[in-house]
Amino acid sequence: MTKDMRINVELGAALLDEVYSNWVGTIDTDSLEMSDSDCCVLAQLYGSYYQGNRILNERLSDHEECFDMADFGFDLYTGKDSDWSILQDAWKEQIAQRLGKRYFGNKHHDRFQAVS
């Protein structure tokens, strides 16, 4: 996973902490699909990627003009399939960490384990 992508996801998670209480508990990691605008983090929280984009931009309009969703790990700068997989794993790792768990993902299934 690229360091920049992980940092972007951390920024996105911090942003969600500010604007959406208990967002972590709302995300269904089994159906999370970052490349799908109907199943990504923003879609699960706001109904669709586009609705989430609009709402977050409105909430941040006092602070910034408009932000690039990729800067917060909600989208990619590129459209490469392999990058979507990396982004998805970054979000699952971030969610697991916030739930006090470890994420062990692979192409066949995801596994979450409580941190002792």
N, C-alpha and C positions, 0 to 999 in steps of 0.2 A: 504494500500500500504506500502510496506516495505521501511524504510528510506534509506537503501543501494541502492535499485533499483532507487529511486527518485534521489539520488545523482549521480548514474551512468548516468542517463538520462540527468541531468544537465551538466555533463562533456561532454557527447556526443553532446549536443546542443552547448556548448561553442566551441567544436572542429569544428562543422559545421560552426559556426560564422566565424571562422578563414579561412576556406578553401572553403566555398561555399556561395557566396553573395546571399542574399534573399532566403535562403533555406526554411524559414518558409512559404513564399508565394508560394512556389512550391509544398508543401505537400497538397494533397487532403485528409483531415481527414475523409471524407465519405468512401473512399476506403482503408484507412490505415488499414493494418492487419499485425501486427508485427510477427505473427507466419508463415507468408507466404513470402518466399524469393522473390516473384514477386510483392508484395504489401506493403512491409515494408518501413521504412524511406529511407534506402539506395537504395532500388529498385526504389522508386519514384524519387530519385535524380540522380542515376547513371545507371539506367536500370535494375539492379539486385543487390541483396544482395552481391553476390560474386564479382561483378565488383566494387561495392562501397568499399568492404573490401580490394580488391587489390589496388585501387586508394588511399585510406586513409593510408594503410600501406606504400605505396611508398612515399607519401608526408611526412610521419612521420619518414621515415627511417634515416634521419639525426639526429633525436632526440632520438629515441628508436629503439631497435632491431625489435620488432614486438609487437603489442598490442592485447590483448584479446578483442574481440568485446563486450563481456558482461561487461567489465570494463567501457564501454562508453554507455551502455544501448541499443546497437544494437542487442544483443543476450542475451541468458540466460545461467546461469551456470547449470541450471536444465532444463528438458524438460516438466515440469508439465504444464498441460493445464491452471490451475488457475494462474500460474505465467505469462503466455503469456498475459492473460487478464489484469493483474496488470501492466505489462510493457507497454501495449498499452495505458492504461489510463494515465500512467506517461507521455508518449509522447504527448498525446492529451492535458494534463494539461500544459505541457511545451510550446506547440505551442500556446495554448489559452493565456497563460500568456504573451508571447512575442508579441501577437497581441492585447494586452490590453483587453482581454476578460476573462470570467470565463468559466470553463468547468464543465458541469453537466452531467455525463455519467451514463447510466444504461444498463441493458441487452437488453432493448427494443429500445432505441434510444439515440442519443447524442444530447446535447443542449449546445450551446455557447451563452453567454450573455455579452454584452458590460459592462465594469466596469465603474461605474460613479464616 
